[in-house]
Amino acid sequence: MSTRAQSRREFLKITAAAAAAAAAGSLVLSGRFGLAFGQEAPKGAAPLEKRKFGATDMNVAILGFGGAEIGFERTDQATVSKLLNAALDAGLNVVDTAECYVDSEVQIASAIGHRRKEYYLFTKCGHAVDGGGRTPDWSKAGILKSVERSLTRLKTDAVDLLQLHTCSLDDLKKGEVIEAVEQAKKEGKTRYIGYSGDSQAARYAVECGRFDALQISVNVCDQECVDLVLPLAKEKGMGVIAKRPIANAVWRYDAAPNGGHDVYWNRLHELAYDFASGDARKREDADGTAGIAMRFTAMQPGVHTLIVGTSKPERWKQNADLMRAGPLPKELVESIRARWKQVAKADWVGQQ
């Protein structure tokens, strides 16, 4: 039997078990926290909060892993394996990647493919990357080719969520891209389909009613979606993944950084939150800048999981510990929202 055939058989077993457990209500424990697939929490640590992912059968940890950083930073395999296995041990059950994140898919499969029962696997499609490029290809054939490439690299016959990777509003309206991922779902190559993107394109993806999930930028420097998209996504029962939940941690820099992070840095400079200014930036506890930023994102209505990328093995557990502090005071959340509404300019749209 081929590796992919074995993977497919195992995937179907996992899916059946998860569905049966969800129907019986056994995937979520009583109270605010739950454990996926019977996994035990690390000794001495409260388990991460679990949330039902929209209308799907998935119950996702509030904090997930994003695979972009390990790919673009070309993190060595030994470090990736240490990082991801430690994250699973700490309660992670969502791994999100994309076919254009260099070798991220390959590294994830190598690191934790043997622990496939313990996490949900999300990927994104829509880029022709043969030869090392990242040229978007929004043809139906191109997307289906992208899907096949991802499955090969991930060493599986199916993922839990397949997402269109930031295609434009015009491409969405043409319909071909949606037909492609719907076909992949029909063929059993993914259990659910989603759109990853922002602003009006994200709004359309929700309104069209053809996606199970949405991945969108949500953070203290990027709040357009809080009014424009999230309420409707919640109303329609979509699973929502928050990307960039800590706004690329731009408070670390004393001057505007390069590499595309300058947009958030400039916004943060104008927003001038007390918790992200001066010596407050040095705090590393749950009431420090990162802890407040993540907890703010987690409290936005309709959000189910926050995707945070890192190439440092200890970072994911540190972030998980910050999230275990629970919700922010209501007054602080309201002040962050009020400051955004007071300062945000018309062009402060969601960042792709």
N, C-alpha and C positions, 0 to 999 in steps of 0.2 A: 504494500500500500504506500502511496506517495506521502511525503510530509504534509502537503497541503490537504490531501484527502483525510489524513489522520486529524489534522487541525480542524477541518470542517466537521468531522464526526464529534470531536470534543466540544467544539463551539455549540453544536446543536444540543448536546447534553447539558451544557452550562445554561443555555437559553431556556430549555425546558425546566430545569431545576429552579432557575431564577423566577420564571413566570409562576411556577407552582407555589414557591415560597411567598411571592408577592401576593398571590391570591389568598393565601392562608394568613397573610399579615405577619409572617415571621421574619421578614427582612428588616423590620424596624422595631427596636425595643421601645418600651414605654418611656415617656419623658421626652426631653429635647434631643437626646442623642441616640444613635443607632449604630450597629455594626453590620457591614456587608458580608454576605457569604459565610457567616459564622465566625469571622475573624475576631481574634481577641485583641484588646487594646494593650499597648505597652504597659508593663508594670509601673504603677505609680502615676499614670497619666490618664486623665479622663478621655474617653473616646471622642473623636471629632464628631461634630453634629452631622447628621445625615438628612438630606431633603429629597422628597420624591421629585424626580426630574420630569416635571410637566405631566403629560398624560401617558408617558412611557412606563415600563415596568422597572425602571432603574431607580435606585435609591443612592444618591451620590453624596460623597463627603463634601463638605462645604469648601474644602481646599483641594484643588487638583494640580497636576503637574503639566506644564507646557514644555514641549520639546524643541522650541525654536532655538533657545540659547545654546543647548548642547550641540546642535547642528552647526549654527553659524560660528560658534567659537571653536568648533572642531575639537571638542572635549575628548580626551582619550577614553577608550572603552572601559578600562579598569575603573576610572572615576565614575563613568555613567552607571556601571553595574553597582558600585557601592552606593551611589546616590539613590538610584531607583529602588533597590532592595531595602534600603533604610527607610525610604518614604513609604513603601508598602507596609513595613513593620510598624510605622508610626500611624497608620490608619488611612493612607491614601487609597482611593479606589477609582480615580479618573486619570487617564493619561491621554493628553491631547497633542497631536503632532500634525504634520503636513508633508506631502510628497516633495515640496520644494525647500524643506528645511535641511538641505545638504544630505547628510547620512543619518539624520535623526531617527527615521523609521527603522533602519537597519540596526542602529545601536540599541533602540528600545527592545526590538525582538531578541537581540542577543543577550541583553541584560536580564529581562524578566519574562521572556516568552514561556519559560517553564512554570511561571506562576499565573498563567492566563486566567485561572478561575477567580483570582483575587481582585481583578480590576476591569473597568470598562475601557475599551479602546476606541478613541475618536481620531479621525484623520480628516484631511481636507484635500480637495482636488481642483484642477483647473489650470495647471501650469505645465507646459512642455519643458521638461528639464533634461532631456537627452543631451549629452555633450556638456553638461554643467551649467546651462543657461536657466533663466527663470522667466521665460517668455509666456505670458498668458495665452491659453488656447481655449476659447469658449465654444468651440464646435462640439457637437454631440460626440463625434468620434474621438476628438481630443480628450474629452472628459472621461469617456469610457476607457481609453488607453491609460490615462492617469490613474484611474481606479485599479486597473489590473497591475500596474507598476507598484502601487502602494501595497496591494495584497501580497505580491511576491516579496517585496522588501520586508513586510511585517510578518512573513511566514505564516499566513493565515488565509482562509478562504472567505472570511467575513469579518467586518468590524461592527461595533455597536452603533456608531454614528459616523456618517459620511457627510461632510459639509462642503458646499460651494465656497471657494476661497476668495472673498472680496470682489466678485465680479460686479460690474456697474449696474445701475438701475436700468439702463437701456438693454443690457444683455439679459437681465432678469425678465423684462417685459416681452422680449422676443420669444421666450418660453423654451428654447432648445436646451438651455443649460438645466432647467428644472426637469425636463423630460429625461435627460441623461441620468440624473441621480435617481429619479423615479424608476427608471429601467434597472439601475443597479440594485435598488431595493427589491424590485419584483424578482430579480434573478437570484436573490438571496446573498448578495455580496455585502449588504449592510442591513442591519435591523431597522435603523431609523435614518432620516435625512435632515439636514439643517443648512442654514445659511450663516456664514461668518462675514460680518461687515457692519457698516454704521450708517447713521443719518437716514436720508430718504430711501436709500436702497434697502436698509434694514426694515424700515416701516412697510415698504411694499412686500418684502418677504413674509412679514407677519400677516398683512392684509390678504394676501393671495390664498392663504389657507392650505398651502401644499407642503409645508415643512413641519417637522416635529419639533425642531429646536432652532435656537438662535444663539450665536456667539457675537457679543458686542462690547465695545469699550465702555467701561463704567468705573469712574474713579473721582477723586476730589477735584481733579483738573479737567474732567470730561463728563459733564452731567446732562448733555443734550438729551440723551436717551431716557432719562428719568421721567420726563414729561412726554416726549415724542413717541417712544416705542414700548417701554416696559409695561405700562398699564394695559395696552392692547395685547401684548404677548401673554401676560398673565390671564387676561380675560379669555384668550383662545386656548389656554392650557398648554403652552409651549414650554419646553425645557429651556432655561436660559443660562448661558455660560458667560461670565464676566471676564473679558480679557483686559490686560493692563490694569489690574485692580490697585496697584500701588503707583500708577502713573510713572512707571520707569524709575521710581525712586529719585526723581530729579532734585529733591531737596539736598542731596549729597553734594551738589556742585555749588561753588561760590559764584561762578560765572556760567553763562549759557553754554551748554556742552554741544559738541558736534554729534553726528550720527543720527539725526532725526529726533533727538530728545529735546531740542530747543523749544519746540512748540509748547510742551507741557511746562518747561522751565519758565518761559515767559509768562504763561498763564499763572503759574504759582506765585511768581514775583508780584503780579498785580493783585492776586487774591489775598496774599499776605496773611494766611492763617497763622494764628499764634503757635499752634502745635507744629508748624513746619518752618518756623523762623528762629534765627539766633541759636542759642544753646539748646533749645528744645529739639533740634535736629539730631542731637547726639544721644538722646534717650533711646534705649533698645528694649524697654519693657513694653507691655501691652498698651500702655498709655503714651508711648513714644510715637513718632510720626508714622512709621510703617504699621504699627499696631492699630492706630486710629484710622489710617487710610484703608486697610483691609477690612476692618470691622464696619466702616462706613459703607463700603461697597456691598458687603454681605447683608446689610440691613435694607438695601433697596428692594422695594416690592417686586416680586417675580424672579429675582436672582436665586439660582440654585447652587452654583459652584463657581469658585474663583480659580482661574488658571494662572499660576505663577511659575515662571521659568527660572532655573538657576543651574549653574555648572558646579556649585559648591556642595559637597555631600552633606554638610551639616546644616545648610540653609533651610531645607524643606522642613526639618523637624523644628527649627527655631520658629519658622512661620506658623507651623501647626500649634506650637505652644502659645503664640500670640493670639491665635484664633480661639483658643480654649478659654480666653478671658470673657467671651460672650459679648452680647450687644453693648454698644456705646450708650451712654445716657441720652435720653430723648432730646434734651436741650442742646447737646453738642451736635447731634445730627441736624437738628433744625437750624442751628447757627451756620453750619457748613452749607446747607441748602440756601439759606437766606443770603449769605455772602456771595454765592455763585449768581443768584438772581440779580444781585445789586451790581456786580462787576462784569459778568460775562458779556461779550460783544456778539453781534449778530453772526460773525464768522467763526465763532468758537464751536464748530461742529464736531461730531464724533471723528476721532482719528482712526484711519484704516490701519 
